[in-house]
Amino acid sequence: MSKLGDLGARLHRGEVGYDFIGNRKIWYGLSVLITITAIVALAVRGLNMGIEFQGGAVFTTPKSDVSVSQAQEYAEEASGHDAIVQQLGNGSLRIQVGGLDTEQSDQVRTELAKDLNVPEDKIAAELVGPSWGEQIANKAWTGLGVFMILVVIYLAIAFEWRMAVAALIALIHDLTITVGIYSLVGFEVTVGTVIGLLTILGYSLYDTVVVFDSLKEQTKDITKQTRFTFSEMANRSINGTLVRSINTTVVALLPVAGLLFIGGGVLGAGMLNDISLSLFVGLAAGAYSSIFIATPLVADLKEREPAMKALRKRVLAKRASAAARGEDGLDEGTGVAETAVVGPRAARRGRAQEPRR
């Protein structure tokens, strides 16, 4: 078995573990800081909306010796608007100019033909009205709202309302961070971006449900025992699924990273950036929120219940009594058994054991 596989088995058995729940305030603070940064970026810089949402024209030219920067300068001079120019694989140019109507589009097309020294009829022009983009945005918001409602209802039925609330907060957290990154980087928001955003919601929810399912199984009849508190069982659930979450996240991020950094960065296929950035940031944020946000929130909500408060008192009282007698104890933060200590009474009865390593 590999070292990672061995670590995963030990985490699953509870032999080792990290105190995620005990350090939850650190993760909460980090998430609040990132979220505030994203909101400030949105308020100050806004989003670079594509022509699908603001309207405009897209010109596709034949292969030309004109550079991308020079073509951008020509397009901005002809239209009076900002232009985005991308070089396609066959050497042709894709020139995108927002805020143009049909008459202005024809004029810009004529000017581009002169500046680029190509026949005007070889330049393909596609006009996009702002009403179409508005319809797409409204449908995206409607789909997002319906998705959130269905998620809350399903999780409340399959698990409980506290897990539904925690999962909803984690999803909003992931969306806010992803949109904030778009604002900071300045990438164009297109229909592909919307598709990417909706896709990462499902992935983030999947990772969260895996941990919740383990937590539900381990906390069944939890009040009938006095070994672990609910927070400790939640911590064991995170540690038990940690390696699985890391593996699935890394495997999902590798192809997306190839699209973003190789396809969009090295090869210059800028059209891949709109969807690949949303997927890359969203997948990473989803894995983070499932481990560091969603489950600790469930633990905080559950620990406020009278039954869980009473359980915590019984567990701590039993550990205090065991410590006074010199018997075995449990690490309060992770719920991992410490090295056994043999008391004098057990030694007199002949039941002394070697300490567990």
Secondary structure as UniProt FT lines:
FT   HELIX           3..13
FT   TURN            20..23
FT   HELIX           24..44
FT   STRAND          48..49
FT   HELIX           51..54
FT   STRAND          56..61
FT   HELIX           68..79
FT   STRAND          83..87
FT   TURN            89..90
FT   STRAND          93..98
FT   HELIX           102..116
FT   HELIX           120..122
FT   STRAND          124..128
FT   HELIX           130..158
FT   HELIX           161..185
FT   STRAND          188..189
FT   HELIX           191..218
FT   TURN            219..221
FT   HELIX           222..224
FT   HELIX           230..257
FT   HELIX           258..266
FT   HELIX           270..272
FT   HELIX           273..289
FT   HELIX           290..294
FT   HELIX           295..302
FT   TURN            303..304
FT   HELIX           306..325
FT   TURN            332..334
FT   HELIX           344..348
FT   TURN            349..350
//
